[in-house]
Amino acid sequence: MPRSLLRGGSLTLAMNATCLYRSTNSLSSDFNAPSKISLDPWGVFSRAGCSGVFIHRIFSLSCFFVKIGVNWKVMVDFLVVGDVAVDNFFFIDEATLHCDKNDQNCTLDVKYGQKIPVTNHEVTIGGNAANVSVGLAKLGISSAILTTFGSDTEADFLKKALAGSGVNIDGSAVDSSRKSNQSAIIVYKGERTILTYHDDGEDLVEGIPQVPWVYLTSSSGRDSGPVFGRIVEYKALYPECQLAFNPSMSDIKNGKIAQILEIADILIVNEEELAAISPAPKVKILAVTKGKNGAVVKSDGQELSLPATGETAVETTGAGDAFSSGFLGALFYKNDLSTALSWGLKNSGRVITKIGGTAGLLTKDEII
């Protein structure tokens, strides 16, 4: 317990312990809890006899309750904000690949207006935020996700998969008017082409808690602007929080990322995304993934690079997300940038040997 809560003598401590017990019981029975954080949202602390100073100190702990509400008393180290989706994989053999002379700018041709046989079909959890939150949890890091679920059976699947992987989902919202995000992923010769569907709307993110680390990616809705704006406000309030950012290409193209680039501590992108960002980003740590050519990290005028681990790909969905969770996990455990680069590449190398973005994720013991 922080020393600040012990000030005032044993009598004050006993009184405040009693009021906290009473207020906790009151909270657990209140099913009409407000969605936004306040110092005493239901009046239960004051009704239980808590002093005003104690109420303020309860909400000033260095590790905050993830969200003040029913069943939200879990402290986390890493908060992941962004999208979740259901990934539908379709493996095909009947297609033709056309590339330029440098094996770049490839197009996948299938017979128009015809049925294309599917040799294998799998359904997994997906989405950048989902994959990264699961990856962090696999590494033994207490993680939570802030996203917006739909109200369909697919949302039930997503919530069950996240919770089953050790990710706290209690702070996420449900939009009864929204369908769950989905992707149709066509896999041909180990590489994937993704058709994505995001329903209309924005993330219903309320009361972002103070945590040591935040990972931000694209919104679960079609417009990332509002949630990006909330993160800007959050970073101004808690500048000591380490903010890692992995933007989508659509957010880069629509100009929504400028405000985040000004405050991000860590930027993780692939080569194509980096080339689309202008002017060049100025962040403390820049990590760039290069597919089969590994990755590079730049910080304080220095540059480190490592090759890919060389695994044969079953399919490559989630490789970048696996890199992000491995890279950030190493930094969370206070490793140097070289180790972080190694963890990221090991994680992404293992993920591509499985179907989906989470099946191949490594534990801390496996990645060291």
N, C-alpha and C positions, 0 to 999 in steps of 0.2 A: 504494500500500500504506500502511495506517495507520502512524504513527510508532511506536506501541506494539509493532509487530511487528519494528521495526528495533533495539529496545533490546537490549543485550547483546553488540553487536559483530558483525563480519562473519562470524566463525566460527559463532556461534549461528544467524545468519540462514541461512548455507549449510546447516547441519545440519537446520534446520527446513524449508527448501525441499526438501531431499532427502527428509525424512520425509513431507512433504505429497505429493510426487510418488509415493512408494511407497504411501502410504495411499490415494490416489486410484485407483491401479491396483487395489489390493485391493478397494476399494469397487465398482468397475465389474464385478468378477468375482463378487461376492457376490449370489446370487439369493435368499437367505433373510434379507433385510434386515428388521429390526424396524420396526414402523409408528410408534412413538413416538420423539420426539427425546430423546437423551441426549448427554452430552458426548463419549462414545466408544462408540457403540452396538454396534459389532462388535469393539472392541478393536484396530482396524486402525491407529489413530494410535500407540498405545503399542507395538504390534508393530513399527511402522516406525521406532521410535526417537524419537518426538516427546516433548518435555518437557511436563510437566503444565501449566506456565504457557502454553506455546504452544497446547496444546489448548484451554485456556480462552479465549485471545485470538481464536483462529479463530472461536469461537462468540460473540464479543462485537463483531463488526463492525457498523457502523451500518446496513449493508444486508445482511441475513442471507440465506443460502441458503434458497430457498423451502421446501424440506422435505429433511431429511437422508435420502437414500435413493438408490437407483439412478436415474440420469439426472436428479437434482434438483440442478443447480448453476446455475440461472438466477436472477438477482436481479430483483426486481420493485418497482415503486413503488406499485402499487395492488392490493390484494387484495379480491376480491369473494366474499362468502359467501352462498350461498342456492340457489335452485331453478333447474332447467333443465327444459325440456319440449319435446315435439314439438307444433307448432301445425298443425292441420288446418283450412283455411279453406273454407267453403262459402258461395258467393254465391247468394242467392235473390231472386226478384222477386215470387213469389206469397205475400204476407203482408199483414197490416194492422197499422198502428201506431195505438195509442190513448194519448193524453196528456191531462193535466189542462189547465186554462185557461192555465197559465203554461208550457206545454210541458215540464213536469217529470213525474216518476213515470210514465214511459211503459211500456207493455206491448206485446210483439210477439205477434200472434196468427197462428197457422198452422192449417191444417185438421187436426184430430185424426184419427189413424188412417188418414191418406192419404199417398201418396208425394208429396213436394214436389220439383219439378225444381230441380236445381242448375245455375246458368249458368256457374260457374267454380269450380275446385277447385285449391288450392295447398297444399303442405306445406313448412313452414319450421322453423328452430330458434326456440325461444321460452323463456319464463320470464324473470322479472325479472333474476336474476343473470346469465343468459346474455346478454340484450340489453344490459345495462349494461357487462359486461366487454368485449363486442365494440365498443360505443360508445367506451369509453376507449382501446382498442387502435387504433381508427380515428383517434383524435386524437393518436396517436403516443406514448401513455403505456404503459409496460411494465406489463401487467396479468396476473393469474392468477386462476383461479376455484377455490374450494373447494366442492365439491358431492358428491352421491352419485349415481352412475349405476346404472341397472339392468344386467342382463346379457343383454339382448335385442338384436335388430337395430336397434331404434330408438336404443339407447344408442350403438351404433357410428356411426349417423348424427349424433348430437349431438356426440360427441367429434371426429369428422372436421370438422364444421362449425366448432366452436370453435377447434380447432387451425389450421384453414385461415384463420381470421380473425385469427390472431396472438395468441390467448389461450393462456396456459400452463395445461394441465390436469393436469400430473403429480402434483399434490398431492391430487387428488380420488380418492374411493374408488369401488369397485364392490361392490354388494350383490347376490350371486348369487341371492338369494331375492326380489328386487324387480323389478317391471315399471317401465319408464320412465314418467315423468309425461307426460300427453297433454292437449291441449285441442281441443275441437271448437268452432270459431268461426263462428257464423252471421252473415253480413254482409248487411245490408239497408239500402239507400240510404246507404251510406258509414259507417254505425255498426255496431258489432259487439256481439253477445251471446255470452258465452263459457261453455261447459260445461267444467269442469276436472276432471281426475282426478289425484289424488296417491295413490300406493301407500302402504301402511302402513309405519311405521318412522321413524327420525330420521336426520339427517345424521351420517355417520361421520367427523367432523372430528377429526383428531389433529394435534398439534404445530403450532399456528398460529404462523407466523414473525413476527418483528418487521419491520414495514414502516411507511412514513410514513403511509399512508392505508388505511383499511378501509371497504368499503361492505357493509352488512348488510341483507338482506331476509328474506323468509319461507323456511323450511326446504324442502328438496326432499322431505321426508317430510310426514306429517300433523301432526307435533308439533314446533313450533319451540322449545319450552322448553329442551331440553338444549343446543342450539347457542347459544341466547341466553345461557345460563348460562356457557358457555365464553368467550363474548365479554366478559362482565362480568369474569371472572377475567383475561382478557387485558388489558383496559383498565386494571385495577388494577396489572398488572405493567409496562405500557408506557403511562403516562398521556399522553405526548407524541404518541402516534398520533392522527391526526384520524379520528374515527369518524362516518361518515354513515349514517343509518338511514332506510329506506323500508319501513314495515310494511305487511302486507296487512290488509284489513278483517277477515278471520277472526282474525288474531292480536290485533287491537285489541279485538274483541268478546270473545275468551276471556281477556283480561286478562294476556296473556303479555308485553306490551311495557313494563310499568312499570319493570322493572329496567334496561332499555336506555335509556329516556328520561332516567334519572338520570345517565347517563354519556355520552350522545351529544353530539357537537359540532354536528352538522348534522342536521336533520330535514326530509325531503322527503315531502309528502303532497298529496293533492287535497282539495278542499273538503269532500267527504263524509267522508273519513277524519279530517280535522281536527275536524269537528263531533262525531265519535264518540269522540274522546279527551277524557277528563275525569279530573282537572282539566286545564286548558290547559297544554300542554307549555312548559317553560322551558329553552330551548336557546340556544346562542350564535347560531345562524343557523337560521331557519325559512323554508322555501320552500314556497309553496302554489300548485299548478297549478289553473287555473280553466277548462280546456277552451277553448272558443271565445273566452273573455274574457281569455286570456293567463295571467299568473302574477304573484305578489307575493312579495317577500322581506322579512323583518323581522329586524333585528339591532341591538342596542344602542339600543333605543327608536326607531330610524328605520325607515321603510317605503318600499320602492320597488316600483313596478309597471310592467309593460309589456304592451301588447296582443299578441294572437296575430299570427302573420305572415300569416294570411289565405289559405293554400293550400287548394285544394279537396281534400277527403279522398277517397281511394279506399277506405280503411278505417283505423280509428284504433288498431289494436292496437300497443302498444309506445310510444305517444306519451309517456306519463309516464316510461317507462324512458329514452327518448331525451333527455327534458328532464334527467333525473338525470345522465346521462353528460356532456351538454353543460355543465350547471351546474357539476358537480364538476371537469370538465376545465379549465374557466376558472380555478377557484380553485387547482387544482393548478399551473397556470402563473402563479400569483400575480397574477391580474387582480382588479379590484374587483368588488363585488356587482352593480353595474349591468351590467358586461360578462358576468358569470356568468349573469345573468338573460337577457341577449340570446342568449348561446350556447345556453342551454337551450331557448329558444323557437324559435330557428333550427333546431336539431336535431330537435325534435318536429314542427315544421312540415314539414320535408322527409320525415320518416319516414311521415307519413300519406298521402303521395303514392304510396307503394309498398305492396305486400302484405307483411305481416310486420313484425317489430320491428327488423330489422337492415338490410334492403335499401337504405333511404334515408339511413342514418347518414352524417354529414359528416366529412370529414377536417379537420385543423387549418387547412390553407390555405383550404378552402371555407367554414369557419365564421367566420373572422376578418372 
